[in-house]
Amino acid sequence: MLRGLHKFEKWPAVLAVFALLGSACDANTTSGGNGGTGGASGGPNAAGGMTATDAPWWTLPSRSHYFERGGRRAPLFLRNATAGSAADFAPLLSAAHEAGADAIRIQLTQGFGYNTLGIDSQGNVLSAWAAEWDRVLDQAAAQGLSVIPVFAIWGDWNDGTPAAGWIHFDANPLNSKNGGPASSPAELFDDTATQRAWLGWLGTLIDRWQSRPNIIAWEVFSELDLATGANETNATAFAERASDLIRAHDPSNRPILASTSDLPLLNEAPWTKLWASRANDVVSLHPYDANLDAALSMRVAQVRAQTDKPILIGESGLDAGAPDGTTLTTTASAKLGLGQAIAAELVSGSASARAFYWEDGYATYYPQSGPAFVESMGDLEAPAAAWIHDLNFAGLEPANITTTPPIFGAALASSSEILGFIRASELTAPEWTATPVVNEFVQITLPAGTRANGNWWVELQTLDGILVHGLAVTSTGDALGFGLQHPFTSLVFRARAMP
């Protein structure tokens, strides 16, 4: 199954227009590994008087499956943001803030400066490139958005093997053809001059940005399994070296992660060694599926059975194929499927929700979709953000949900709170239409060791935030059940134990 391999298939031609910064990027470089400072305006202390003593806005408590801020634990509403310049980021970040987003995930080697990857052939940070990212980080902070920077992606380290549709190692400054030390991308995954140069570059950037409290995690590499020469063993060793370096340079001890594509999990050979390693404080998943709500719920359940670490949906979508007008991504009904996916993520046990790839930003580079398409998807999480704005997910664990007749559902539960999502079984791609379900009975079996004795109040609402009705129910034992008298195709619900 090659869904996960097409995300960058047409980028070389499209992104040629972003050959920005030119020779300015090559001037005034800061030596990799020497701990360069912010330098230009918009440096690390520019936004809000931030200092090295400021704690990250969101932290990841020990043994928690969720990030925490101000004592509240909840899934992050996360976006994959990209643009051709810092100025172009501004409307994206404003829209994210207005919709209730919490954080953005930024792939540093995409968008502006793409042809240089922010590094020269000797491993030095390009000053103009870094200063432009400083401005984006400032803008994000001004909008109240946290940031997860991603330092490398598979396409920059792929020379055609595996044949993943996007070969970009030819433009990598560390390629020996461009004056760098690497004769093959595989050299990044061994103790070589290539790896040492790249790690020096990484250390310089961590030094530059570690004082920014809106940075809440560091992602070393996106989709390691698609890089040439990478395997679970050498990629894990590489990620551990990078994480060790980050911990040495970041006194705030932010979470660190590195991801694979969805393929190892789909092929029933997930990189569990990577998940278990010290390189990963968080397991990051990248699910793509036409029926994304059901697929990501299944993926999260699969991974939770194999690790006790928190699970982040790093990126996702209805189709990994480029949004060229031939995929589900740009269909008129796609928003319905994406809304269901957000609701399902919130009650799956995942540490994030939304995290779409094309819809959040990357479709902007394709003429068949473009910036207008990205703008049209700008408020998808708003109803869900309003639904959970006062909820603390501490203590909530995945619970078994059954219905009569059977429909799709997912739920989280504790002894005092239950959150759930249900939909008609036929409410699926490509149209996401279904005959309303009537006379439904829902039962939630609480996690092991939890009891639900007593009176509960249940509120049900549509995915767009309209309250359908509330009802009082009495529960005994380890399960809570209630009937639905109103016809529906999809609903979210919240049940609370009464005093």
PyMOL commands that set and color helices and strands:
alter all, ss='L'
color gray80, all
select helices_A, chain A and resi 3-5+11-18+22-26+86-99+127-142+154-157+169-171+176-178+185-189+193-209+224-226+232-249+263-266+272-276+292-304+328-330+334-346+362-365+370-376+382-388
alter helices_A, ss='H'
color red, helices_A
select strands_A, chain A and resi 67-69+72-74+76-80+103-107+146-150+218-219+256-257+283-285+311-313+352-354+397-404+408-413+417-423+440-445+454-461+467-475+479-484+490-497
alter strands_A, ss='S'
color yellow, strands_A
deselect
rebuild
show_as cartoon
